[in-house]
Amino acid sequence: MNTSVRLGVMALLVLAVLGVPRLADLAPDGPDVAPPKPTGAQEVEVIAVMVDQDTQQPTVLLQGKRDKRSVALAIGLAEATGIAVPLQGVTPPRPLTHDLFLTLFGRLKVTLTRVVITDLRDDIFYAIVYLNAGGPELQLDARPSDAIALAIRAKVPVLVEERVFDKAGSSAPPRRPSI
């Protein structure tokens, strides 16, 4: 056997015993580079309506579907009821305010398409409801608690902007209602 054949056989034996190296094993050592962070709003799930044990304030807990980050919004008692009722699958004997709005939207041929919690400033959350009436999309400023209550009833997505997750995660929980 000549030298090149011997080297080839030895290389095959090494590969058979040790396995084929991964591409990462062949790359030069260097700092690990994290993939870029997704930007924009992400859809959230409304996890629960509960009472914050520190503040005794009703709170709605949202969790991102993409990265599982959570954000808690302090809300009022009436707003907590408006969110908790449809979350629990309860139909009240008389329509609540959010039910009335959705009935009105339906009769006017307006569709709620999504709600987005857009910002957190001075412990106050801000949201926009997106409506479609057959023409250009309409955007209305709304309290997040009302927007969430409408979205749950209409079965449309609730989204939270990345900056809201960032701001909520870096600040203390709000001490007053942030509806």
Accessible surface in RSA format (square Angstrom, percent):
REM  Atomic radii and reference values for relative SASA: ProtOr
REM  Chains: A
REM  Algorithm: Lee & Richards
REM  Probe-radius: 1.40
REM  Slices: 20
REM RES _ NUM      All-atoms   Total-Side   Main-Chain    Non-polar    All polar
REM                ABS   REL    ABS   REL    ABS   REL    ABS   REL    ABS   REL
RES MET A   1   156.43  81.0  91.90  60.8  64.54 153.7  98.53  83.8  57.90  76.7
RES ASN A   2    92.61  63.9  78.84  76.2  13.77  33.2  42.07 101.2  50.55  48.9
RES THR A   3    94.07  66.9  91.59  92.9   2.49   5.9  58.77  78.9  35.30  53.4
RES SER A   4    78.97  66.7  65.10  86.9  13.87  31.9  50.12 106.7  28.85  40.4
RES VAL A   5    70.45  46.4  63.74  57.7   6.71  16.2  69.90  60.7   0.55   1.5
RES ARG A   6   132.54  55.6 130.52  66.5   2.02   4.8  41.05  56.1  91.49  55.5
RES LEU A   7   111.03  61.8 107.24  76.7   3.80   9.5 107.50  75.5   3.54   9.5
RES GLY A   8    33.86  41.8   0.00   N/A  33.86  41.8  32.50  89.2   1.36   3.0
RES VAL A   9    64.76  42.6  63.88  57.8   0.88   2.1  64.07  55.7   0.69   1.9
RES MET A  10   115.74  59.9 114.92  76.1   0.83   2.0  91.63  77.9  24.11  31.9
RES ALA A  11    53.57  49.3  45.59  70.4   7.98  18.2  52.59  74.1   0.98   2.6
RES LEU A  12   123.35  68.7 119.59  85.6   3.76   9.5 119.85  84.2   3.50   9.4
RES LEU A  13   105.82  58.9 105.25  75.3   0.57   1.4 105.75  74.3   0.07   0.2
RES VAL A  14    79.09  52.0  75.83  68.7   3.26   7.9  79.07  68.7   0.02   0.1
RES LEU A  15    74.40  41.4  70.19  50.2   4.20  10.6  70.36  49.4   4.04  10.9
RES ALA A  16    83.51  76.8  43.72  67.5  39.80  90.5  56.27  79.2  27.25  72.2
RES VAL A  17   120.59  79.4  88.78  80.4  31.81  76.6  94.46  82.1  26.13  70.9
RES LEU A  18   140.66  78.3 106.18  76.0  34.47  86.7 110.44  77.6  30.22  81.3
RES GLY A  19    35.62  43.9   0.00   N/A  35.62  43.9  29.81  81.8   5.80  13.0
RES VAL A  20   123.87  81.5  99.52  90.1  24.35  58.7  99.52  86.5  24.35  66.0
RES PRO A  21    61.28  44.7  42.73  39.0  18.55  67.4  51.01  42.1  10.27  63.9
RES ARG A  22   163.16  68.5 156.41  79.7   6.74  16.1  73.69 100.7  89.46  54.2
RES LEU A  23   150.09  83.6 140.90 100.8   9.19  23.1 142.39 100.0   7.70  20.7
RES ALA A  24    79.36  73.0  55.55  85.7  23.82  54.2  61.88  87.1  17.48  46.3
RES ASP A  25    85.66  60.0  52.50  52.3  33.16  78.4  24.84  58.5  60.83  60.7
RES LEU A  26   119.73  66.7  90.48  64.7  29.25  73.5  93.74  65.8  25.99  69.9
RES ALA A  27    52.28  48.1  37.36  57.7  14.92  33.9  42.75  60.2   9.53  25.2
RES PRO A  28   125.32  91.3 100.40  91.5  24.93  90.6 111.96  92.4  13.36  83.0
RES ASP A  29   153.82 107.7 118.58 118.0  35.23  83.3  41.98  98.8 111.84 111.5
RES GLY A  30    50.74  62.6   0.00   N/A  50.74  62.6  27.71  76.0  23.03  51.6
RES PRO A  31   123.67  90.1 101.08  92.1  22.58  82.1 112.59  93.0  11.07  68.8
RES ASP A  32   148.98 104.4 116.01 115.5  32.98  78.0  41.48  97.6 107.51 107.2
RES VAL A  33   132.30  87.1 101.54  91.9  30.76  74.1 104.75  91.0  27.56  74.7
RES ALA A  34    82.52  75.9  59.34  91.6  23.18  52.7  65.22  91.8  17.30  45.8
RES PRO A  35   114.38  83.4  96.60  88.1  17.78  64.6 103.56  85.5  10.82  67.2
RES PRO A  36   127.58  93.0 103.69  94.5  23.89  86.8 115.14  95.1  12.44  77.3
RES LYS A  37   120.09  58.6 100.26  61.5  19.83  47.2  80.67  72.6  39.42  42.0
RES PRO A  38    70.78  51.6  58.19  53.0  12.58  45.7  69.99  57.8   0.79   4.9
RES THR A  39   119.19  84.8  97.42  98.8  21.77  51.9  63.91  85.8  55.29  83.6
RES GLY A  40    34.73  42.8   0.00   N/A  34.73  42.8  29.61  81.3   5.12  11.5
RES ALA A  41    32.85  30.2  11.10  17.1  21.75  49.5  11.10  15.6  21.75  57.6
RES GLN A  42     3.64   2.0   1.21   0.9   2.43   5.8   3.64   7.7   0.00   0.0
RES GLU A  43    63.53  36.5  58.08  43.9   5.45  13.0  11.15  21.6  52.38  42.8
RES VAL A  44     6.23   4.1   0.00   0.0   6.23  15.0   0.00   0.0   6.23  16.9
RES GLU A  45    91.55  52.6  88.24  66.8   3.31   7.9  22.24  43.0  69.31  56.6
RES VAL A  46    18.40  12.1   7.41   6.7  10.99  26.5   7.41   6.4  10.99  29.8
RES ILE A  47    73.57  41.9  48.19  35.9  25.38  61.2  49.92  35.9  23.65  64.2
RES ALA A  48    32.18  29.6  28.32  43.7   3.86   8.8  32.18  45.3   0.00   0.0
RES VAL A  49    38.84  25.6  11.15  10.1  27.70  66.7  11.15   9.7  27.70  75.1
RES MET A  50    83.52  43.3  74.08  49.0   9.44  22.5  53.23  45.3  30.30  40.1
RES VAL A  51    74.30  48.9  64.33  58.2   9.97  24.0  64.33  55.9   9.97  27.0
RES ASP A  52    39.46  27.6  31.74  31.6   7.73  18.3  10.78  25.4  28.68  28.6
RES GLN A  53   143.70  80.4 125.13  91.5  18.57  44.2  60.35 128.5  83.35  63.2
RES ASP A  54   122.44  85.8  88.76  88.3  33.67  79.6  18.40  43.3 104.04 103.8
RES THR A  55    38.24  27.2  10.73  10.9  27.51  65.6  16.37  22.0  21.88  33.1
RES GLN A  56   118.03  66.0  98.76  72.2  19.28  45.9  53.35 113.6  64.69  49.1
RES GLN A  57    33.69  18.8  33.05  24.2   0.64   1.5   3.53   7.5  30.16  22.9
RES PRO A  58    18.19  13.3  18.19  16.6   0.00   0.0  18.19  15.0   0.00   0.0
RES THR A  59     8.42   6.0   8.42   8.5   0.00   0.0   6.73   9.0   1.69   2.6
RES VAL A  60     0.00   0.0   0.00   0.0   0.00   0.0   0.00   0.0   0.00   0.0
RES LEU A  61    41.32  23.0  41.32  29.6   0.00   0.0  41.32  29.0   0.00   0.0
RES LEU A  62     0.00   0.0   0.00   0.0   0.00   0.0   0.00   0.0   0.00   0.0
RES GLN A  63    52.04  29.1  51.39  37.6   0.65   1.6   0.79   1.7  51.25  38.9
RES GLY A  64     0.42   0.5   0.00   N/A   0.42   0.5   0.00   0.0   0.42   0.9
RES LYS A  65   109.69  53.5  90.95  55.8  18.74  44.6  52.22  47.0  57.47  61.2
RES ARG A  66   109.07  45.8  74.55  38.0  34.53  82.2  57.86  79.1  51.22  31.0
RES ASP A  67    61.49  43.1  37.05  36.9  24.44  57.8  34.28  80.7  27.20  27.1
RES LYS A  68   130.53  63.7 118.78  72.9  11.76  28.0  80.20  72.2  50.33  53.6
RES ARG A  69    67.64  28.4  61.29  31.2   6.35  15.1  58.36  79.8   9.29   5.6
RES SER A  70    59.62  50.4  33.89  45.2  25.73  59.3  21.50  45.8  38.12  53.4
RES VAL A  71     4.40   2.9   0.42   0.4   3.98   9.6   4.40   3.8   0.00   0.0
RES ALA A  72    44.31  40.7  33.80  52.2  10.52  23.9  33.80  47.6  10.52  27.9
RES LEU A  73     0.29   0.2   0.29   0.2   0.00   0.0   0.29   0.2   0.00   0.0
RES ALA A  74     6.30   5.8   5.41   8.3   0.89   2.0   5.41   7.6   0.89   2.4
RES ILE A  75     0.06   0.0   0.06   0.0   0.00   0.0   0.06   0.0   0.00   0.0
RES GLY A  76    14.88  18.3   0.00   N/A  14.88  18.3  14.88  40.8   0.00   0.0
RES LEU A  77   138.34  77.0 131.39  94.0   6.94  17.5 131.39  92.3   6.94  18.7
RES ALA A  78    79.31  72.9  61.22  94.5  18.09  41.1  68.72  96.8  10.59  28.0
RES GLU A  79    22.42  12.9  20.64  15.6   1.78   4.2   4.49   8.7  17.93  14.6
RES ALA A  80     7.74   7.1   7.53  11.6   0.21   0.5   7.74  10.9   0.00   0.0
RES THR A  81    65.98  46.9  61.25  62.1   4.73  11.3  45.32  60.9  20.66  31.2
RES GLY A  82     3.94   4.9   0.00   N/A   3.94   4.9   3.67  10.1   0.27   0.6
RES ILE A  83     0.00   0.0   0.00   0.0   0.00   0.0   0.00   0.0   0.00   0.0
RES ALA A  84    20.93  19.2  20.49  31.6   0.44   1.0  20.93  29.5   0.00   0.0
RES VAL A  85    24.06  15.8  23.96  21.7   0.09   0.2  24.06  20.9   0.00   0.0
RES PRO A  86    29.01  21.1  11.71  10.7  17.31  62.9  15.83  13.1  13.19  82.0
RES LEU A  87    69.65  38.8  38.56  27.6  31.10  78.2  40.61  28.5  29.04  78.1
RES GLN A  88   135.50  75.8 101.51  74.2  33.99  80.9  38.30  81.5  97.20  73.7
RES GLY A  89    64.51  79.5   0.00   N/A  64.51  79.5  35.32  96.9  29.19  65.4
RES VAL A  90    79.39  52.2  68.25  61.8  11.15  26.9  72.60  63.1   6.79  18.4
RES THR A  91   122.79  87.3  97.98  99.3  24.81  59.1  67.69  90.9  55.10  83.3
RES PRO A  92    31.96  23.3  21.23  19.4  10.73  39.0  23.47  19.4   8.49  52.8
RES PRO A  93   137.22 100.0  98.87  90.1  38.36 139.4 111.68  92.2  25.54 158.7
RES ARG A  94   180.34  75.7 178.08  90.8   2.25   5.4  72.05  98.5 108.29  65.6
RES PRO A  95    78.61  57.3  52.44  47.8  26.17  95.1  56.95  47.0  21.67 134.7
RES LEU A  96    56.18  31.3  53.33  38.2   2.85   7.2  56.18  39.5   0.00   0.0
RES THR A  97    84.93  60.4  77.68  78.7   7.25  17.3  43.67  58.7  41.26  62.4
RES HIS A  98    21.50  11.7  21.50  14.9   0.00   0.0  18.21  18.8   3.29   3.8
RES ASP A  99    35.89  25.1  32.55  32.4   3.34   7.9  16.96  39.9  18.93  18.9
RES LEU A 100   105.96  59.0 105.45  75.4   0.51   1.3 105.96  74.4   0.00   0.0
RES PHE A 101    92.85  46.5  92.56  57.3   0.29   0.8  92.85  56.3   0.00   0.0
RES LEU A 102    37.57  20.9  29.31  21.0   8.26  20.8  29.66  20.8   7.91  21.3
RES THR A 103    67.91  48.3  58.05  58.8   9.87  23.5  41.75  56.1  26.16  39.5
RES LEU A 104    88.29  49.2  85.28  61.0   3.01   7.6  88.10  61.9   0.19   0.5
RES PHE A 105    26.03  13.0  26.03  16.1   0.00   0.0  26.03  15.8   0.00   0.0
RES GLY A 106    47.75  58.9   0.00   N/A  47.75  58.9  34.91  95.8  12.84  28.8
RES ARG A 107   193.48  81.2 163.39  83.3  30.10  71.7  58.22  79.6 135.27  82.0
RES LEU A 108   111.71  62.2  91.23  65.3  20.47  51.5  94.73  66.5  16.97  45.7
RES LYS A 109   170.02  82.9 151.38  92.9  18.65  44.4 114.37 102.9  55.65  59.3
RES VAL A 110    25.26  16.6  18.59  16.8   6.67  16.1  18.62  16.2   6.64  18.0
RES THR A 111    82.32  58.6  79.14  80.2   3.19   7.6  51.58  69.3  30.75  46.5
RES LEU A 112     6.22   3.5   0.46   0.3   5.76  14.5   0.46   0.3   5.76  15.5
RES THR A 113    44.81  31.9  32.32  32.8  12.49  29.8  35.99  48.3   8.82  13.3
RES ARG A 114    74.93  31.5  74.93  38.2   0.00   0.0  20.83  28.5  54.10  32.8
RES VAL A 115     0.01   0.0   0.01   0.0   0.00   0.0   0.01   0.0   0.00   0.0
RES VAL A 116     9.08   6.0   9.08   8.2   0.00   0.0   9.08   7.9   0.00   0.0
RES ILE A 117     0.35   0.2   0.35   0.3   0.00   0.0   0.35   0.3   0.00   0.0
RES THR A 118    20.36  14.5  20.36  20.6   0.00   0.0  13.19  17.7   7.17  10.8
RES ASP A 119    16.54  11.6  16.54  16.5   0.00   0.0   3.88   9.1  12.67  12.6
RES LEU A 120    17.19   9.6  12.89   9.2   4.29  10.8  12.89   9.1   4.29  11.6
RES ARG A 121   117.54  49.4 112.06  57.1   5.48  13.1  50.28  68.7  67.25  40.8
RES ASP A 122   121.38  85.0  98.19  97.7  23.19  54.8  31.33  73.7  90.04  89.8
RES ASP A 123    49.18  34.5  45.59  45.4   3.59   8.5   1.38   3.3  47.80  47.7
RES ILE A 124    63.78  36.3  63.78  47.5   0.00   0.0  63.78  45.9   0.00   0.0
RES PHE A 125     4.84   2.4   1.66   1.0   3.19   8.3   1.66   1.0   3.19   9.1
RES TYR A 126    66.61  31.1  65.88  37.5   0.73   1.9  43.60  32.8  23.01  28.4
RES ALA A 127     0.44   0.4   0.00   0.0   0.44   1.0   0.00   0.0   0.44   1.2
RES ILE A 128    42.92  24.4  42.92  32.0   0.00   0.0  42.92  30.9   0.00   0.0
RES VAL A 129     7.12   4.7   7.12   6.4   0.00   0.0   7.12   6.2   0.00   0.0
RES TYR A 130    24.84  11.6  24.84  14.1   0.00   0.0   1.90   1.4  22.94  28.3
RES LEU A 131     6.49   3.6   6.49   4.6   0.00   0.0   6.49   4.6   0.00   0.0
RES ASN A 132    63.27  43.6  61.21  59.2   2.05   4.9   4.83  11.6  58.44  56.5
RES ALA A 133    51.81  47.6  25.23  38.9  26.58  60.5  25.79  36.3  26.02  68.9
RES GLY A 134    77.60  95.7   0.00   N/A  77.60  95.7  39.32 107.9  38.28  85.7
RES GLY A 135    44.41  54.8   0.00   N/A  44.41  54.8  28.23  77.5  16.18  36.2
RES PRO A 136   121.63  88.6 106.46  97.0  15.17  55.1 118.96  98.2   2.67  16.6
RES GLU A 137    77.62  44.6  51.69  39.1  25.93  61.7  23.77  46.0  53.85  44.0
RES LEU A 138    83.69  46.6  81.66  58.4   2.03   5.1  83.69  58.8   0.00   0.0
RES GLN A 139   108.40  60.6  80.65  58.9  27.76  66.1  16.41  34.9  91.99  69.8
RES LEU A 140    90.34  50.3  88.59  63.4   1.75   4.4  90.34  63.4   0.00   0.0
RES ASP A 141   121.24  84.9  90.05  89.6  31.19  73.7  37.86  89.1  83.38  83.2
RES ALA A 142    23.79  21.9  10.21  15.8  13.58  30.9  20.99  29.6   2.81   7.4
RES ARG A 143   101.05  42.4  96.04  49.0   5.01  11.9  48.81  66.7  52.24  31.7
RES PRO A 144     0.50   0.4   0.50   0.5   0.00   0.0   0.50   0.4   0.00   0.0
RES SER A 145     0.92   0.8   0.00   0.0   0.92   2.1   0.16   0.3   0.76   1.1
RES ASP A 146    35.00  24.5  35.00  34.8   0.00   0.0  12.74  30.0  22.26  22.2
RES ALA A 147     0.00   0.0   0.00   0.0   0.00   0.0   0.00   0.0   0.00   0.0
RES ILE A 148     0.02   0.0   0.02   0.0   0.00   0.0   0.02   0.0   0.00   0.0
RES ALA A 149     0.43   0.4   0.43   0.7   0.00   0.0   0.43   0.6   0.00   0.0
RES LEU A 150    15.90   8.9  15.90  11.4   0.00   0.0  15.90  11.2   0.00   0.0
RES ALA A 151     0.36   0.3   0.03   0.1   0.32   0.7   0.09   0.1   0.27   0.7
RES ILE A 152    31.97  18.2  19.83  14.8  12.13  29.2  26.62  19.2   5.34  14.5
RES ARG A 153    35.34  14.8  12.41   6.3  22.93  54.6  15.43  21.1  19.91  12.1
RES ALA A 154    34.50  31.7   9.22  14.2  25.28  57.5  17.75  25.0  16.75  44.4
RES LYS A 155   181.55  88.6 146.02  89.6  35.53  84.6 114.67 103.2  66.89  71.2
RES VAL A 156    29.03  19.1  16.46  14.9  12.56  30.3  19.34  16.8   9.69  26.3
RES PRO A 157    52.39  38.2  47.64  43.4   4.75  17.3  51.82  42.8   0.57   3.5
RES VAL A 158     7.92   5.2   6.23   5.6   1.69   4.1   6.23   5.4   1.69   4.6
RES LEU A 159    32.04  17.8  32.04  22.9   0.00   0.0  32.04  22.5   0.00   0.0
RES VAL A 160     0.00   0.0   0.00   0.0   0.00   0.0   0.00   0.0   0.00   0.0
RES GLU A 161    38.56  22.1  38.56  29.2   0.00   0.0   0.80   1.5  37.77  30.8
RES GLU A 162    17.34  10.0  16.80  12.7   0.54   1.3  15.59  30.2   1.75   1.4
RES ARG A 163   117.77  49.4 113.24  57.7   4.53  10.8  44.19  60.4  73.58  44.6
RES VAL A 164     0.14   0.1   0.14   0.1   0.00   0.0   0.14   0.1   0.00   0.0
RES PHE A 165     7.31   3.7   0.84   0.5   6.48  16.9   0.93   0.6   6.39  18.3
RES ASP A 166    65.38  45.8  53.96  53.7  11.43  27.0  31.65  74.5  33.73  33.6
RES LYS A 167    78.18  38.1  74.71  45.8   3.47   8.3  59.50  53.6  18.68  19.9
RES ALA A 168    26.02  23.9   9.57  14.8  16.45  37.4  11.39  16.0  14.63  38.7
RES GLY A 169    69.61  85.8   0.00   N/A  69.61  85.8  36.60 100.4  33.01  73.9
RES SER A 170    98.00  82.8  56.82  75.8  41.18  94.9  50.63 107.8  47.37  66.4
RES SER A 171    55.94  47.3  36.73  49.0  19.21  44.3  41.15  87.6  14.79  20.7
RES ALA A 172    72.85  67.0  53.57  82.7  19.27  43.8  60.39  85.0  12.46  33.0
RES PRO A 173    75.70  55.2  66.53  60.6   9.18  33.4  72.96  60.2   2.74  17.0
RES PRO A 174    20.02  14.6  15.82  14.4   4.20  15.2  16.06  13.3   3.95  24.6
RES ARG A 175   154.55  64.9 128.26  65.4  26.29  62.6  70.48  96.3  84.06  50.9
RES ARG A 176   116.54  48.9 115.13  58.7   1.41   3.4  53.82  73.6  62.72  38.0
RES PRO A 177    63.72  46.4  52.97  48.3  10.76  39.1  52.97  43.7  10.76  66.9
RES SER A 178     0.66   0.6   0.00   0.0   0.66   1.5   0.64   1.4   0.02   0.0
RES ILE A 179    46.00  26.2  40.37  30.1   5.63  13.6  44.52  32.1   1.48   4.0
END  Absolute sums over single chains surface
CHAIN  1 A    11530.5       9171.1       2359.4       7389.4       4141.1
END  Absolute sums over all chains
TOTAL         11530.5       9171.1       2359.4       7389.4       4141.1
